[in-house]
Structures are given as C-alpha cells and as structure tokens.
C-alpha cells in the first residue's frame, strides 16, 4: 500500500496528501517543502506518514522535497509580511479601474513567484486590465480569485454567536451542505438572526448534531400521535429530543410531560380519507339539465290522453 503524509498550507484549510519519499520519520507539527502544481510550497505536517489503501489515492502523488530549514521559514515569513501592503496597493488599483469588487486577502507563494488576491463580487468581473497593471506593479505572476461569502468569513476570521472563534477559520477544512430542515429538526427558532453566521449563511454547526436529533426523534412519537400515559390517553403536542420526552394533552385539556419509559403504548392518529374532488361546475350543470329534461319527459308521458 502507498505511504502518504498529510500537509496543510494555511490554518484550517484542506489537508493534502504527499509522498514522503525517504522522510518516513516526519512528525506532526514539522514544516516541509513540497512540490505542487504551482511550484514549491511550505506546509505543515498534520498527519504523519502512514499506509493507506490504493483506492484512497487520487492521481499521482507529489513529493515532499525536504524538511524546512531556517532559511525556508525566514523566506516564507518575509513574503507573509508583505501581503498586507500588497493588499492595500491592489485596493488602490481596483479603485483606479473602477471595478465592482471587494478585496478580501492577498497571499504570496513560498518563493514569491506568485501573488494571489481573493475578492468577492455580486457578479462576474472583467479584471484582465487590472491583472496586467498589477503584474507591472509587483513584477510577479498575478492571480485573482473570486470567492463566496463563506470563504470570506474563513479568510477574515471572527467570533461566532457561541463566543468562540469561527469553526471555519480554526479547524473546519471543508464546507458541508446545511439546510433549513436541520434547524427545524433541532427545534431552532427560524429567525434568520438566530440561525445565521457572520457570513450570512446558515450556521455550519447546525450539521454537527443533526444526525443525533434525527435518531432520537425517530424513537419518539410524532406530533398529534395518540399515546397512553400514566395519567390516561392523550395527544402529543410537543417533543423534546434532548430530554427524550413528549408533551401530551390529556382529555381533561391538561398538558403533562412524559418520558419514553412512561409511555404505555403509541397509536398514530388515523387521518380521515380525503374527500372526493368536487365536480366541475359545467358537469354539475349538465347533470341538472339532464335530470330536469328526464323529469319533464316523465310528466309529459303521465299527462298524455288515453286512446281508449
């Protein structure tokens, strides 16, 4: 089986797999210089070398060139220190070109041969003239990448409603789909201010416990189900997944909270069969006219004089 080492280039970003070559003693936290499609980059080992099944390896693995030296660390720090100033200069150029874009961050490559600017915009922006201008200014290869609002929050960072640093800029390496159904599953208030993050999208943490809520609620009676409790029969009017209890309205209109252990039986409410759809007005009118015609014919036959 192939041996791979997991390397991350920035905090809370995706972990990439590399071929460690002869450096099988790499430890978590060490810095290494690796080959990438954009040249050599400096990264940090987050997963020490280990064997993995061949089907988990996609494509040809790039190699770890060497352990990072003090000179490598100093070079990386030098270019990191220049990123803030590069962002300011780029903002001036964006204003000169009058482009509807918001700059978020700048990122130099390990050796300074490439400078990437991240930005957001409501629609696609033609920035070809800006790229040429920036290339003349910085004397290096320029890339402009349009990102979404979730990636913007990841790059800028911040404090979430829980009082902790955002998950996406500390440990969450990939964004998973989050739906409003998850908020409903966890009985969250559907007020956008309560279930949205700094990015304006649904909170990523809604997905963390969703499976647990779904599992618990699968064991509990559903709303409007008829159940037998120690206090008598009643109808379920509320479900508390965390406490694994249900609120039951008894025949006396009193509401009691009952645990699953106390429920003596569960019976789903039987829904009345749906009423047949009403006939179209034209059809009803035709039936009335036919009935009236038959009635008139019958009366005519009754009044016909006898031939005798």
HELIX and SHEET records of a PDB file:
HELIX    1   1 UNK A   54  UNK A   56  5                                   3    
HELIX    2   2 UNK A   70  UNK A   97  1                                  28    
HELIX    3   3 UNK A  128  UNK A  138  1                                  11    
HELIX    4   4 UNK A  149  UNK A  156  1                                   8    
HELIX    5   5 UNK A  167  UNK A  169  5                                   3    
HELIX    6   6 UNK A  180  UNK A  185  1                                   6    
HELIX    7   7 UNK A  192  UNK A  195  1                                   4    
HELIX    8   8 UNK A  204  UNK A  207  5                                   4    
HELIX    9   9 UNK A  210  UNK A  219  1                                  10    
HELIX   10  10 UNK A  260  UNK A  262  5                                   3    
HELIX   11  11 UNK A  281  UNK A  303  1                                  23    
SHEET    1   A 5 UNK A  16  UNK A  18  0                                        
SHEET    2   A 5 UNK A   3  UNK A   8 -1                                        
SHEET    3   A 5 UNK A  39  UNK A  51 -1                                        
SHEET    4   A 5 UNK A  31  UNK A  36 -1                                        
SHEET    5   A 5 UNK A  64  UNK A  67 -1                                        
SHEET    1   B 3 UNK A 102  UNK A 108  0                                        
SHEET    2   B 3 UNK A 114  UNK A 120 -1                                        
SHEET    3   B 3 UNK A 141  UNK A 146  1                                        
SHEET    1   C 5 UNK A 255  UNK A 259  0                                        
SHEET    2   C 5 UNK A 245  UNK A 250 -1                                        
SHEET    3   C 5 UNK A 232  UNK A 240 -1                                        
SHEET    4   C 5 UNK A 226  UNK A 229 -1                                        
SHEET    5   C 5 UNK A 265  UNK A 267 -1                                        
END                                                                             
